[in-house]
Amino acid sequence: MGLFHNLKAKLGPAREKVSGLAQQHGEKIQHGIDRAAHAVDERTKGKYSDKIQSGTGKAKGAMDRLAHKHDTGRGEGTGTPPGAPPPA
């Protein structure tokens, strides 16, 4: 096995644990992201509001992808095969 495969095998269990924690505590994480964004926006007096909102959206999106990685996978579909075509 190459270095990449060894690393991937060792990080697999950690990735599963982080994904489970993100699913379990998703609301708390998103609330924390919002609070941090609000605090930074106040301290900068709104000067960087657009950049803060953009970063907040990206952070929430990354957290959602991590929490729901089993739902979509890597573009492999939803896990259910398509139905049979209707009779002609």
Secondary structure, DSSP 8 states (H G I E B T S, - for coil): --HHHHHHHHHHHHHHHHHHHHHHTHHHHHHHHHHHHHHHHHHTTTTTHHHHHHHHHHHHHHHHHHHTHHHHTTT---SS--------
